[in-house]
Amino acid sequence: MIRKAILFLALAAALLMARDSSAEAPVETKKAVKEAPLTHVVIFQLKKDAGADAIESIISDSHEMLTKIPTVRGLKVGRPSEKSKGGPVVQDYQVGLLVMFDDYDGLKTYNDHEQHKDYVKKHGKDFDKVLVYDFVNQAK
């Protein structure tokens, strides 16, 4: 039940972030987000003993390290929304990450890239649980 709720949250967040991307400062990318149909959603639950600065460091390094990977077409990262409560909304995580790619090969390049490996090596010690959802945007 919790897994379904988290999946629903991740998908809803991805759709809302993609829709509202024009209201925020764009990440410098090679292609527009609308051309990137593969979405990679990562939900981080941190260990209780993670450092006080772990969340901010993960968010900052997501922007600094992961956007340098050439296949990344868009990236959004942050804490759970404080205003979203009730119903199927789950807030049992500390950081949500959404990364967009043109295709599966772009995601594979991202996963194998040294910047991504360094990011995981740097922050992996703070992760208690990591949930990953990949989906392709489909036309009606």
C-alpha positions as CSV (number, residue, x, y, z in Angstrom):
1,M,0.0,0.0,0.0
2,I,2.8,2.4,0.9
3,R,4.7,1.5,-2.3
4,K,1.6,2.3,-4.3
5,A,1.2,5.6,-2.6
6,I,4.9,6.5,-3.1
7,L,4.6,5.6,-6.8
8,F,1.4,7.7,-7.1
9,L,3.3,10.6,-5.4
10,A,6.3,10.2,-7.6
11,L,4.3,10.1,-10.8
12,A,2.1,13.0,-9.7
13,A,5.1,15.1,-8.7
14,A,6.8,14.4,-12.0
15,L,3.7,15.5,-14.0
16,L,3.2,18.6,-11.9
17,M,6.9,19.5,-12.1
18,A,7.0,19.1,-15.8
19,R,3.8,21.2,-16.2
20,D,5.1,23.9,-13.9
21,S,8.6,24.0,-15.2
22,S,8.0,27.3,-17.0
23,A,7.4,29.0,-13.7
24,E,10.8,28.2,-12.3
25,A,14.3,29.1,-13.5
26,P,15.2,26.6,-16.2
27,V,18.2,24.3,-15.9
28,E,20.7,24.9,-18.7
29,T,20.3,21.9,-21.0
30,K,21.0,21.0,-24.6
31,K,17.3,20.3,-25.4
32,A,14.0,21.5,-24.1
33,V,12.4,19.4,-21.4
34,K,9.3,18.8,-23.5
35,E,11.5,16.8,-25.9
36,A,12.7,14.5,-23.1
37,P,10.1,11.7,-22.7
38,L,12.0,9.4,-20.3
39,T,11.6,10.5,-16.6
40,H,13.8,9.1,-13.8
41,V,12.2,9.7,-10.3
42,V,14.3,9.0,-7.2
43,I,12.9,9.2,-3.7
44,F,15.6,9.3,-1.0
45,Q,14.9,8.3,2.6
46,L,17.9,9.2,4.8
47,K,19.3,7.4,7.8
48,K,18.4,8.9,11.1
49,D,22.1,9.6,11.8
50,A,22.7,11.4,8.5
51,G,24.4,14.7,9.1
52,A,22.5,17.9,9.7
53,D,23.6,19.2,6.3
54,A,23.0,16.0,4.3
55,I,19.7,17.2,2.7
56,E,21.1,20.5,1.5
57,S,24.3,18.8,0.3
58,I,22.3,16.2,-1.7
59,I,20.2,19.0,-3.3
60,S,23.2,21.2,-4.0
61,D,25.2,18.3,-5.5
62,S,22.3,17.2,-7.6
63,H,22.4,20.6,-9.4
64,E,26.2,20.8,-9.4
65,M,27.2,17.3,-10.3
66,L,24.3,15.6,-12.1
67,T,23.4,18.4,-14.5
68,K,27.0,18.2,-15.9
69,I,26.1,14.8,-17.4
70,P,25.5,15.4,-21.1
71,T,22.4,13.3,-21.4
72,V,20.5,15.1,-18.7
73,R,17.8,17.2,-20.3
74,G,16.2,18.6,-17.1
75,L,16.5,18.1,-13.4
76,K,14.4,19.0,-10.4
77,V,15.3,18.2,-6.8
78,G,13.9,19.2,-3.4
79,R,12.3,18.4,-0.1
80,P,8.6,17.2,0.2
81,S,6.1,20.0,-0.2
82,E,5.0,21.2,3.2
83,K,1.6,22.2,1.7
84,S,0.7,18.8,0.2
85,K,-0.9,16.8,2.9
86,G,-3.7,14.2,3.3
87,G,-5.1,11.6,1.0
88,P,-2.5,9.7,-1.0
89,V,0.3,12.2,-0.3
90,V,3.3,10.5,1.3
91,Q,6.0,12.5,3.0
92,D,8.1,9.8,4.5
93,Y,11.2,10.9,2.5
94,Q,13.7,13.7,2.7
95,V,14.6,14.4,-0.9
96,G,12.9,13.8,-4.3
97,L,14.9,13.9,-7.5
98,L,13.5,14.0,-11.0
99,V,15.8,13.7,-14.0
100,M,14.7,13.8,-17.7
101,F,16.3,12.1,-20.7
102,D,15.7,11.7,-24.4
103,D,15.7,7.9,-24.2
104,Y,16.9,4.8,-22.3
105,D,20.4,5.2,-23.7
106,G,20.6,8.6,-22.1
107,L,19.6,7.1,-18.7
108,K,22.2,4.4,-19.1
109,T,24.9,6.9,-19.9
110,Y,23.8,8.9,-16.8
111,N,24.0,5.8,-14.6
112,D,27.4,4.8,-15.9
113,H,28.8,8.4,-15.8
114,E,31.6,9.3,-13.3
115,Q,29.7,12.3,-12.0
116,H,26.8,10.0,-11.1
117,K,29.1,7.4,-9.5
118,D,30.9,10.2,-7.5
119,Y,27.5,11.5,-6.4
120,V,26.4,8.1,-5.1
121,K,29.7,7.4,-3.5
122,K,29.6,10.8,-1.7
123,H,26.0,10.5,-0.5
124,G,25.3,6.8,-0.4
125,K,26.3,6.5,3.2
126,D,23.4,8.7,4.2
127,F,20.7,6.7,2.3
128,D,18.5,4.4,4.2
129,K,16.2,3.6,1.3
130,V,16.2,4.7,-2.3
131,L,13.1,4.2,-4.5
132,V,13.5,4.6,-8.3
133,Y,10.7,4.9,-10.8
134,D,11.4,5.3,-14.5
135,F,8.6,5.9,-17.0
136,V,8.2,7.1,-20.5
137,N,5.7,9.9,-21.3
138,Q,3.1,8.5,-23.7
139,A,0.7,10.4,-26.0
140,K,-3.0,10.0,-25.4
